[in-house]
Amino acid sequence: MFSLLRYIPFQGTFITSIFDGIMGTAIDLKDQVLNICSLNEKEWDIFSSHIRYKEVQGNQFLLRQGNICDFVGFIRSGSFVYSRFLENGESFTTDFGFAGHWITDIYSRLNHLPSFLNIIALERSEVYLLQSEVLDELYIKIPKLERLGRVLTENAFMRIVRQTLNLQISDAKERYLQLIHDEPEIIQKIPLYHIANYLGIAPKSLSRIRKEIVTGNPK
């Protein structure tokens, strides 16, 4: 699945050049982890030695539906869409991922079941990946990391709950306004048909909502 992706180990002395060189925003990954669980330098070195860096080109898959998700990822740059391909040739958009987001299919990963979803890069993107099997081993070596797993699981659950409630109690315009409030970069990063699909409306309806917002004249 990753045969077309650039693969670079994220370990040993190379880690210093990552922090100081072209991939300097790897510092953001360290900050994200340390904000969740207080690792000391030795623990961080052990954890970071298992991280892998990948470049993914636009329209390439990080995960294909039907495959078991065996990783947790952190998006350094770029954007991703979670979607499912339907038998009629259409697709259903379920979520998005941007720089600074963690990325995985938590249901597939935790249950070791084939994924219902694809995770697809919408542009050249960079991710740091940690294999699930390795993460499970690190939970034993560094018990503090269990908090990382718990927080990511809780955040994923809360996101699903919020999405479900929004679909049930908010109209399409309210859902759109909430989406661009939560993810302001989405207009520049994500094709409108994906946004409309995610909101559960037709692209024409989304265009009408956007026009209403700009003009301030609802019809």
N, C-alpha and C positions, 0 to 999 in steps of 0.2 A: 504493500500500500504506500510505502514511503520511498519507493525506488526513484522517484523523480525529484525528491526533496534534498536540499543540501543538508548535510549532517556534520556537526562539529562537536567533539567532546567538550564538556564543560567541567574540566577537572585538572588536578595537578597545578603546575606553575602557570598554566594558561589562564587560570582564573584571574590572576593579577592583571593581565593584559585586557581581559574583558572589562574589568572595572575601570581601567585607566584609558582604554583606547576607544575604538570605533563603536563598540557596543556598551558605552558607558551607562546607558539606561538600565543595564543589569543591576545597578545599584537599587533601582526601583523594586526589583524582585526581592533583594535582600531586605529592604525596608518593609515590604509587604509581609514577608514571613516573620520578621522580628516584631512587627506590630501585633501579630497574632500570638506568637509564642516566643518567650525570651530565651533564645539560644545564646550560649556563650560562643566565643570564637572557635573553639575546638569543635563544638557541636555543629556550628554553621559550616565549618570546613568539611565535616563528614557529610552533611546533608547536600551541600553544593557539589561535592565530588560526583554525585549520582545524577546531576541535572544534565540534560542534553539540549543543545541549541539546534533549531531547525529553521530553515528558510522555506516558505511555502509560496508558490507562485499563484497568481489569480486563477480562480476556477479549479484549483487542485484541492483534493480531499485530504483533510486531516483524519476524518473517520467516515467510513461508508456504512450505510444501513445494512444490517445483516451481519456485520462484524462485531465482535465483542470489544468494547472500549477498554483498553488496558493502560490508560495514562491519565494523569492530571497535568494540565498545561497552564502556563501563564503567558499572556499575549504581550510581547515586547512592543510590537508595532503592527499596524494593519487592521483588518476587520474580517470577521467571519459571520456566516449565516448558518443557523441550525434549520434544517429542512427535511421533509420526507417526500420521496417520490411516490406518486400514486400510480395505480395500474392504468389509469386513463391517460397517462403521460404528463399530467399536471403535477405541481409540487405544492406542499403546504409548509409555510414558514412558521417556525415556533419560537425562535429567539435570535439574538445577535450577540456578537462578542467584539469588544474593542480593546485597544491598548490599555493595560492595567487590569483587565478582567482575567479571572481564572476560567479555564475552558475544559470541559469534559462532558461525557454523558454519564451522569452519576448513577442513574438507574441500571444501565448496562454494566457499568464498572463494579458496583457493589454487589450485584446479583450474578455476575458472570454470565449474562444473557446477551444474545444478539441485539444490537442496537436497532431501534425503530427509526433512527435519525441519521442524517448526513451532517457533517461539519465541514463547510466548504469556505475556502479563502475567497474573498471578493476582490482582493488586490494582493500585490506582493506583501507578505506578512512574515513576522518573525515570532517564534514561540520558544519557550523553555519547557521541556517535557520531563516528567518523572514517571517512570513505569509503576503501575499499581503494585506489582509484586515487590519491587524495591521499597516502595513507601511502607508496605506492611512490615517489612524487615526493619525499617528505620523506626517504626513505632516501638519496637522492642528495644533497639539500641538507644533510642532517644525518646523516652516516654513523653517529654514535653510536646513532641510533634503530634501526639494524639489530639491536642487542642486544635491544631491546624486542620486536621481531617474533620473534626466536629464542627468547627466554624464554617468550613466550606459546605458541608452537608446542610447545616442550618440555613445558610444564606441561599442555597439552591432551593430548599423547601419554601422559604419565605417568598422567593421570587415567583415560584409556581403558584403559591396561594394568592399573591397580589395579582398576577396575570388572570387567574380564574375569577377573582372578585371583580376585576375591571371589566371583563367580558360580560359578567352577569348584571352589574349595577350601573355601569357607565355607558353613555352613548358613544358613537364613533368619534365625534369631535372631542369629547372629553378624553377618550383613550389616546387620541393623537396628541393632544396638548400635554398630557401626562408623559407620553413617550419622549417628545422633544425636550421636555423639562428634565427628564431623567438622563437622556442620552442626546445632548445638543448636537453632537457631531454626526448624528444619524442622517441628516439631510444631505450632507456632503459625501457620506461614505456609502450609503445603502440605496440601491435602485428603488424607485417609488413602488414598483410592483411588489417587491418584497415587503415594504412597509404596509401596503394595502392588504396583502395576504396575511400578514401578522395581525393586523387590526380586525380581520374578518370582514373586509368590505371590498367592493370592486375598485379598481384603479380610478374609474371616473368619479366615484364617490369621494375618494381621497382628493382628487383634483378640485372638486367642488368645495370641500372643507377647507383646503388650503387657500382657495380664492376668497372664501368668506372671512377667513382670519386676516388676510392681507387688506381686503377692502372694508372689513367691518360691517358688511351688509349681508346678513344671513337671508337666505331665500326660503 
